[in-house]
Amino acid sequence: MSAYTGTKCGGAQGGQLQVWEATSNNGGCSASTSSTITILSRTTTSPSSPPVQSPFLRDFPSDQEFLEGGVELSPTKADSTEDFLPLSTQPLAALDTDAALQHFWPSDLVSPKALFLDYDGTLREFESSPELAVPTSELMSLLQALNDRPDLRPHIISGRSSEFLEAHFGSLNAFTLIAEHGYHISPPVADGDCRSWKLWEHFGGDANHFTKHKNWKATLREAMSRLADQNPGSRVEEKQSSLVWHYRQLADEAAADTAVAKAFEDLEQLCKRERLQDINLTKGHKVLEASYRNVRKGLVMRRLCEEKALFGEPYSAVLAAGDDVSDETMFEAAPRDFLTIKVGAGSTGASLRAQTPEELRQFLWRLVSCR
Ligand SMILES: O=P(O)(O)OC[C@H]1O[C@H](O[C@H]2O[C@H](CO)[C@@H](O)[C@H](O)[C@H]2O)[C@H](O)[C@@H](O)[C@@H]1O
């Protein structure tokens, strides 16, 4: 297992490190190259070893403190990854043997292992409306068990609001909670302490405080409300950095598909007309979501992994699981030896697939029990 890390001025330890230039397992194509450079600090990096441009980080604002790209400490193990997982997506059962699991999830290392877990459709089955999809007691026991393992660094990385995540998972003090696809982040706290939330901006990302989102939201809110009126049963959910049109409750599926295709086109046109350039329109599971373009789960996951490494605590393994379009950004940003798990049907860049949230939860219970 290679620890995926990054470097930051003053944070990286000196020595020979392996730079991961470009790795993607998207669509089953993994292309990675690596080169060795000596890193002391950004200012001492030799001009003959320029910062490596990573395709996953190119949307970051110019953050001079970060060397773009990641650092792989033990590339030899990554090379043998394909012995365990071919490039195409495999059933999660491919990790049934202890040897395969050990490769991605070693139990003999002192460095912690991180989990980036999406919520709706991944940890928890869908419901007809967001209010109904609260965590079950079985899910809470699983999350508590992950929380209690000192060698794990669990994260919930969700499209849900910070209020929802805090209300249901705030007491899981070892968890990092990531709301609205990365717009808000709440780091772990000491047991019993209150949580605080920071904008993605504070982690080097470009979030823009929500007051700056007022204009585009005003325009799209009106259009989405019209959609809800025209399609009885559908509704609009508003979060700080996004607007979501939910249509799960439209009974006539064929009519819903037509309405959704038209709605997507209309909203796209509206964004063009009004020059709402920073807005991403995505089709998720029975939702159309308009959100701020520079906040994406993949960027956030990668930056948080890098930050740990920069401060001398690289993860020995990382698992990312999700079911939807927003989770694909995590799979795209993940080096090949991250454990990436798509939940449910549909095309994916993940290495593994669990058929249902239930199957994923069983797998997580297995991780809880291995020492
Ligand atoms: O990133 P996630 O944790 O997967 O959140 C994505 C969206 O989840 C919610 O909507 C989804 O779950 C609802 C409850 O099961 C379901 O009714 C809806 O059809 C799903 O799309 C949530 O309401 C959104 O805000 C999140 O962006």
The ligand as an ORCA input file, in Angstrom:
! r2SCAN-3c Opt
* xyz 0 1
  O     -23.865     13.235     -1.261
  P     -25.028     12.515     -0.671
  O     -24.893     12.289      0.808
  O     -25.359     11.267     -1.418
  O     -26.250     13.526     -0.838
  C     -26.773     13.743     -2.145
  C     -28.164     14.343     -2.054
  O     -28.871     13.536     -1.135
  C     -30.211     13.898     -0.830
  O     -31.026     13.501     -1.909
  C     -31.016     12.113     -2.160
  O     -31.536     11.411     -1.034
  C     -32.956     11.648     -0.775
  C     -33.331     10.862      0.470
  O     -33.160      9.483      0.280
  C     -33.764     11.234     -2.006
  O     -35.156     11.491     -1.776
  C     -33.268     12.007     -3.246
  O     -33.961     11.541     -4.405
  C     -31.774     11.756     -3.418
  O     -31.239     12.492     -4.523
  C     -30.296     15.357     -0.460
  O     -31.625     15.757     -0.340
  C     -29.538     16.273     -1.392
  O     -29.482     17.581     -0.862
  C     -28.108     15.771     -1.532
  O     -27.373     16.600     -2.427
*
